[in-house]
């Protein structure tokens, strides 16, 4: 039987780090209904190994994300960041290891659709929106509904669904563009729209891959404020190279290198870590 994870025994924080592994776990908080997070941990990965034709993409990777936490994942190209997200979303099956969403869902045993329905949403680096449809229609299609052809043809939004879309439009600052074709939005606005398309599905864990790549300074600043407002209501895992952006949002930072967790802690702590400086940040 799988035992409850005890983070401080399985991940050694950086010495003198501002936060320990246990500090990063949202003990005592609750996620939404239907997901058991009684230990305060929304994502548990233990000793994850992934190999592709002999190449070790992830090696004995152990990671915990707490309920309501905003975690940043950094590391050089090829460190295993994309493979990590692939494992969490069911796109890649690990060769060995434990992967749980809350205490409820064994991510190694269910498919991508089931994982998404359970409450894990993923945003890729390049925004993928329906450019011929309006902003509002993109959000309408993204809602958790029966997506069969017959159901879609007959679908009518309830008042509650419209209210939720209105709420998300205000959150992502696209209320004034609700009838604008998505293809006419700026790059940053398309990023915000795709985040909104995740939010209308009410995910409990959001995986965000380089969300500020290609954004203006103003858009990057808004994204930082947006993510900080979403944390606590949702758990966020952000993969990013922009260290200024990471510093503005992160509760806790995990550094990957060659498929392993190289270091964890506050941004200040990992930036001062000699191994991190050597393999990623430089001097």
Kinemage of the C-alpha trace (Angstrom):
@kinemage 1
@onewidth
@group {chain A} dominant
@subgroup {mainchain}
@vectorlist {calphas} color= white
{ca unk a 1} P 0.000 0.000 0.000
{ca unk a 2} L 1.249 3.454 -0.884
{ca unk a 3} L 2.156 5.429 2.209
{ca unk a 4} L 1.579 9.139 2.676
{ca unk a 5} L 4.517 11.164 1.335
{ca unk a 6} L 6.797 12.775 3.910
{ca unk a 7} L 8.545 15.483 1.898
{ca unk a 8} L 11.370 16.324 4.262
{ca unk a 9} L 12.542 12.712 4.241
{ca unk a 10} L 12.551 12.368 0.461
{ca unk a 11} L 13.787 15.702 -0.871
{ca unk a 12} L 16.734 17.389 0.762
{ca unk a 13} L 16.372 21.168 0.526
{ca unk a 14} L 19.320 23.396 -0.245
{ca unk a 15} L 21.272 24.157 2.929
{ca unk a 16} L 20.272 27.510 4.405
{ca unk a 17} L 17.438 27.825 1.890
{ca unk a 18} L 14.659 30.236 2.771
{ca unk a 19} L 12.085 27.463 2.526
{ca unk a 20} L 12.285 23.747 3.098
{ca unk a 21} L 10.532 21.025 1.126
{ca unk a 22} L 7.838 20.917 3.813
{ca unk a 23} L 7.439 24.710 3.638
{ca unk a 24} L 6.464 24.336 -0.013
{ca unk a 25} L 3.634 21.950 0.793
{ca unk a 26} L 0.287 23.590 1.537
{ca unk a 27} L -0.518 21.637 4.663
{ca unk a 28} L -3.997 22.190 6.042
{ca unk a 29} L -5.399 23.607 2.821
{ca unk a 30} L -8.105 21.967 0.780
{ca unk a 31} L -8.465 21.598 -2.957
{ca unk a 32} L -11.826 21.429 -4.708
{ca unk a 33} L -14.421 18.741 -4.286
{ca unk a 34} L -13.697 15.241 -5.544
{ca unk a 35} L -9.948 15.329 -4.932
{ca unk a 36} L -8.486 13.971 -1.712
{ca unk a 37} L -5.628 16.234 -0.599
{ca unk a 38} L -5.702 15.437 3.110
{ca unk a 39} L -1.901 15.584 3.295
{ca unk a 40} L -1.865 19.034 1.690
{ca unk a 41} L -0.096 17.787 -1.428
{ca unk a 42} L -1.772 18.046 -4.818
{ca unk a 43} L 1.008 16.404 -6.845
{ca unk a 44} L 3.291 13.593 -5.698
{ca unk a 45} L 6.094 12.272 -7.891
{ca unk a 46} L 8.495 9.775 -6.360
{ca unk a 47} L 11.500 8.109 -8.027
{ca unk a 48} L 10.219 8.748 -11.551
{ca unk a 49} L 12.342 7.229 -14.318
{ca unk a 50} L 11.771 7.741 -18.043
{ca unk a 51} L 14.016 6.394 -20.799
{ca unk a 52} L 13.763 6.753 -24.569
{ca unk a 53} L 15.845 4.202 -26.496
{ca unk a 54} L 18.427 4.124 -23.739
{ca unk a 55} L 18.451 7.890 -23.145
{ca unk a 56} L 17.499 8.726 -19.558
{ca unk a 57} L 15.123 11.699 -19.738
{ca unk a 58} L 14.196 11.547 -16.037
{ca unk a 59} L 16.196 9.754 -13.336
{ca unk a 60} L 14.851 9.084 -9.836
{ca unk a 61} L 12.947 12.365 -9.946
{ca unk a 62} L 11.008 13.203 -6.797
{ca unk a 63} L 8.793 16.285 -6.592
{ca unk a 64} L 5.921 17.464 -4.412
{ca unk a 65} L 3.614 20.408 -5.098
{ca unk a 66} L 1.326 21.669 -2.369
{ca unk a 67} L -2.295 22.743 -2.614
{ca unk a 68} L -2.427 26.386 -3.689
{ca unk a 69} L 1.325 26.554 -4.350
{ca unk a 70} L 2.972 28.426 -7.220
{ca unk a 71} L 6.031 26.372 -8.165
{ca unk a 72} L 8.550 27.367 -10.830
{ca unk a 73} L 10.619 24.755 -12.672
{ca unk a 74} L 13.852 25.987 -14.223
{ca unk a 75} L 16.838 24.363 -15.861
{ca unk a 76} L 18.856 24.225 -19.083
{ca unk a 77} L 17.486 22.855 -22.334
{ca unk a 78} L 17.329 19.067 -22.167
{ca unk a 79} L 16.950 19.040 -18.394
{ca unk a 80} L 13.696 17.047 -18.576
{ca unk a 81} L 11.138 19.813 -18.043
{ca unk a 82} L 8.893 18.842 -20.964
{ca unk a 83} L 9.131 15.139 -20.121
{ca unk a 84} L 8.127 15.988 -16.555
{ca unk a 85} L 4.944 17.673 -17.786
{ca unk a 86} L 4.316 14.799 -20.201
{ca unk a 87} L 4.405 12.350 -17.277
{ca unk a 88} L 2.001 14.454 -15.211
{ca unk a 89} L -0.503 14.728 -18.077
{ca unk a 90} L -0.286 11.084 -19.130
{ca unk a 91} L 1.365 11.709 -22.491
{ca unk a 92} L 4.414 9.724 -21.360
{ca unk a 93} L 4.326 6.695 -19.072
{ca unk a 94} L 7.272 6.446 -16.677
{ca unk a 95} L 9.313 3.262 -16.703
{ca unk a 96} L 9.086 3.250 -12.906
{ca unk a 97} L 8.053 5.441 -10.017
{ca unk a 98} L 4.955 6.824 -8.300
{ca unk a 99} L 2.819 9.651 -9.683
{ca unk a 100} L -0.349 10.734 -7.858
{ca unk a 101} L -2.732 13.659 -8.254
{ca unk a 102} L -3.878 14.256 -4.716
{ca unk a 103} L -4.409 10.974 -2.904
{ca unk a 104} L -7.004 9.976 -5.475
{ca unk a 105} L -5.628 9.554 -8.985
{ca unk a 106} L -2.711 7.321 -9.975
{ca unk a 107} L -1.415 9.191 -13.021
{ca unk a 108} L 0.430 6.108 -14.263
{ca unk a 109} L -2.811 4.168 -14.600
{ca unk a 110} L -5.206 6.609 -16.315
{ca unk a 111} L -5.221 8.262 -19.733
{ca unk a 112} L -4.711 11.851 -20.858
{ca unk a 113} L -8.438 12.611 -21.118
{ca unk a 114} L -9.146 11.211 -17.653
{ca unk a 115} L -6.268 13.216 -16.209
{ca unk a 116} L -7.607 16.425 -17.766
{ca unk a 117} L -11.095 15.656 -16.495
{ca unk a 118} L -9.675 14.999 -13.020
{ca unk a 119} L -8.459 18.603 -12.866
{ca unk a 120} L -5.027 18.992 -14.474
{ca unk a 121} L -4.788 21.615 -17.218
{ca unk a 122} L -1.768 22.187 -19.441
{ca unk a 123} L -0.799 25.204 -21.493
{ca unk a 124} L 1.913 24.752 -24.107
{ca unk a 125} L 4.429 27.460 -25.022
{ca unk a 126} L 2.756 28.324 -28.333
{ca unk a 127} L -0.843 29.449 -27.839
{ca unk a 128} L -3.419 27.209 -29.528
{ca unk a 129} L -6.732 29.003 -29.911
{ca unk a 130} L -9.499 28.815 -32.506
{ca unk a 131} L -8.530 31.882 -34.489
{ca unk a 132} L -11.693 32.094 -36.619
{ca unk a 133} L -13.909 32.116 -33.523
{ca unk a 134} L -14.477 34.991 -31.134
{ca unk a 135} L -12.844 35.189 -27.736
{ca unk a 136} L -16.180 34.349 -26.117
{ca unk a 137} L -16.728 31.341 -28.418
{ca unk a 138} L -13.270 29.992 -27.573
{ca unk a 139} L -14.156 30.069 -23.879
{ca unk a 140} L -17.571 28.565 -24.583
{ca unk a 141} L -16.028 25.596 -26.408
{ca unk a 142} L -13.468 25.065 -23.656
{ca unk a 143} L -16.032 24.581 -20.891
{ca unk a 144} L -16.476 21.183 -19.281
{ca unk a 145} L -19.394 19.896 -21.326
{ca unk a 146} L -20.308 16.941 -23.485
{ca unk a 147} L -18.191 17.501 -26.622
{ca unk a 148} L -20.070 15.051 -28.885
{ca unk a 149} L -21.301 16.493 -32.192
{ca unk a 150} L -24.981 16.093 -31.269
{ca unk a 151} L -24.498 17.679 -27.865
{ca unk a 152} L -22.545 20.576 -29.357
{ca unk a 153} L -25.252 21.279 -31.914
{ca unk a 154} L -27.913 21.384 -29.217
{ca unk a 155} L -25.876 23.122 -26.532
{ca unk a 156} L -27.135 26.290 -24.912
{ca unk a 157} L -25.206 28.051 -22.200
{ca unk a 158} L -26.810 28.226 -18.801
{ca unk a 159} L -26.789 31.439 -16.810
{ca unk a 160} L -24.156 29.953 -14.529
{ca unk a 161} L -21.922 29.091 -17.489
{ca unk a 162} L -22.257 32.606 -18.917
{ca unk a 163} L -21.413 34.077 -15.535
{ca unk a 164} L -18.318 31.897 -15.346
{ca unk a 165} L -17.165 33.027 -18.810
{ca unk a 166} L -17.764 36.650 -17.832
{ca unk a 167} L -15.706 36.124 -14.681
{ca unk a 168} L -12.828 34.590 -16.650
{ca unk a 169} L -12.959 37.368 -19.280
{ca unk a 170} L -12.535 39.920 -16.505
{ca unk a 171} L -9.709 37.892 -14.938
{ca unk a 172} L -7.692 37.703 -18.175
{ca unk a 173} L -8.496 41.334 -19.134
{ca unk a 174} L -10.255 40.408 -22.390
{ca unk a 175} L -13.794 41.493 -21.512
{ca unk a 176} L -13.671 44.344 -24.041
{ca unk a 177} L -12.519 41.887 -26.737
{ca unk a 178} L -15.148 39.195 -26.137
{ca unk a 179} L -16.552 39.423 -29.696
{ca unk a 180} L -13.168 39.947 -31.369
{ca unk a 181} L -11.897 37.053 -33.533
{ca unk a 182} L -9.114 35.319 -31.638
{ca unk a 183} L -6.869 35.511 -34.702
{ca unk a 184} L -6.772 39.306 -34.373
{ca unk a 185} L -5.456 39.268 -30.814
{ca unk a 186} L -1.842 40.088 -29.996
{ca unk a 187} L 0.494 37.233 -29.075
{ca unk a 188} L 0.156 38.070 -25.388
{ca unk a 189} L -3.636 38.269 -25.588
{ca unk a 190} L -3.716 34.829 -27.224
{ca unk a 191} L -1.673 33.544 -24.298
{ca unk a 192} L -4.195 35.066 -21.889
{ca unk a 193} L -7.088 33.571 -23.858
{ca unk a 194} L -5.567 30.090 -23.695
{ca unk a 195} L -5.098 30.487 -19.943
{ca unk a 196} L -8.768 31.506 -19.789
{ca unk a 197} L -9.710 28.392 -21.753
{ca unk a 198} L -8.078 26.359 -19.009
{ca unk a 199} L -9.693 28.355 -16.224
{ca unk a 200} L -13.262 27.800 -17.446
{ca unk a 201} L -12.613 24.072 -16.952
{ca unk a 202} L -11.886 24.743 -13.255
{ca unk a 203} L -8.596 22.838 -13.073
{ca unk a 204} L -6.982 22.372 -9.696
{ca unk a 205} L -3.450 22.094 -11.094
{ca unk a 206} L -2.251 24.290 -13.970
{ca unk a 207} L 0.903 23.394 -15.918
{ca unk a 208} L 2.231 26.427 -17.819
{ca unk a 209} L 5.118 26.131 -20.282
{ca unk a 210} L 7.119 29.359 -20.803
{ca unk a 211} L 3.995 31.530 -20.561
{ca unk a 212} L 5.745 34.898 -21.044
{ca unk a 213} L 7.867 33.968 -24.069
{ca unk a 214} L 7.398 36.671 -26.706
{ca unk a 215} L 5.403 38.987 -24.440
{ca unk a 216} L 5.915 42.707 -24.019
{ca unk a 217} L 7.103 44.026 -20.660
{ca unk a 218} L 3.569 45.174 -19.825
{ca unk a 219} L 2.102 41.782 -20.735
{ca unk a 220} L 4.749 40.015 -18.668
{ca unk a 221} L 3.954 42.208 -15.685
{ca unk a 222} L 0.238 41.481 -16.029
{ca unk a 223} L 0.949 37.741 -16.309
{ca unk a 224} L 2.867 37.860 -13.024
{ca unk a 225} L -0.075 39.556 -11.302
{ca unk a 226} L -2.499 37.092 -12.913
{ca unk a 227} L -0.569 34.057 -11.709
{ca unk a 228} L -0.257 35.401 -8.186
{ca unk a 229} L -4.017 35.974 -8.105
{ca unk a 230} L -4.669 32.431 -9.353
{ca unk a 231} L -2.403 30.798 -6.765
{ca unk a 232} L -4.221 29.655 -3.590
{ca unk a 233} L -7.365 29.143 -5.706
{ca unk a 234} L -5.386 26.790 -7.962
{ca unk a 235} L -1.984 25.142 -7.811
{ca unk a 236} L 0.422 26.262 -10.538
{ca unk a 237} L 3.559 24.701 -11.979
{ca unk a 238} L 5.353 27.162 -14.255
{ca unk a 239} L 8.263 26.205 -16.517
{ca unk a 240} L 10.155 29.375 -17.396
{ca unk a 241} L 13.587 30.711 -18.413
{ca unk a 242} L 12.911 34.381 -17.629
{ca unk a 243} L 14.528 34.654 -14.206
{ca unk a 244} L 13.098 38.111 -13.575
{ca unk a 245} L 9.613 36.713 -14.086
{ca unk a 246} L 10.390 33.684 -11.913
{ca unk a 247} L 11.587 35.964 -9.136
{ca unk a 248} L 8.370 37.966 -9.271
{ca unk a 249} L 6.025 35.004 -8.820
{ca unk a 250} L 7.655 31.913 -7.312
{ca unk a 251} L 6.828 30.479 -3.894
{ca unk a 252} L 9.411 27.785 -4.448
{ca unk a 253} L 11.826 26.919 -7.268
{ca unk a 254} L 12.948 23.507 -8.486
{ca unk a 255} L 16.025 23.239 -10.710
{ca unk a 256} L 16.287 20.273 -13.078
{ca unk a 257} L 19.491 19.057 -14.683
{ca unk a 258} L 19.939 15.916 -16.756
{ca unk a 259} L 16.565 14.616 -15.640
{ca unk a 260} L 17.231 15.003 -11.926
{ca unk a 261} L 16.269 17.514 -9.264
{ca unk a 262} L 19.494 19.465 -8.816
{ca unk a 263} L 18.253 21.930 -6.211
{ca unk a 264} L 15.119 23.296 -4.547
{ca unk a 265} L 14.262 26.301 -2.427
{ca unk a 266} L 13.674 30.018 -2.750
{ca unk a 267} L 14.988 31.742 -5.875
{ca unk a 268} L 17.688 33.468 -3.828
{ca unk a 269} L 18.796 30.111 -2.462
{ca unk a 270} L 19.015 28.351 -5.818
{ca unk a 271} L 20.759 31.340 -7.411
{ca unk a 272} L 23.427 31.096 -4.733
{ca unk a 273} L 23.861 27.340 -5.169
{ca unk a 274} L 27.250 26.572 -6.749
{ca unk a 275} L 25.954 23.604 -8.747
{ca unk a 276} L 23.093 25.676 -10.200
{ca unk a 277} L 25.511 28.469 -11.131
{ca unk a 278} L 27.796 25.968 -12.833
{ca unk a 279} L 25.208 24.152 -14.970
{ca unk a 280} L 22.577 26.821 -15.607
{ca unk a 281} L 22.983 30.394 -14.458
{ca unk a 282} L 26.675 30.982 -15.170
{ca unk a 283} L 28.784 33.556 -13.369
